[in-house]
Amino acid sequence: MADDLDTSKGWCCDGRTYTEHAHADGHCCQPEGQKIEDLPEDGQKKAKERLEKAGSAK
């Protein structure tokens, strides 16, 4: 999962990528194209943790 993060469409406020969220339940709490810096603090933390895990998985 984490090593397949598709960040091309941005992030959702819960720390999942826009693509993940769209595939899971079809709705993201933010518009497509959001950067990590645009997320609420908790979402930023989760997204950064996921990126770190993805990087260490390789």
Secondary structure, 3 states (H helix, E strand, C coil): CHHHCCCCCCECCCCCEHHHHHHHHCCCCCCCCCCHHHCCHHHHHHHHHHHHHHHHCC
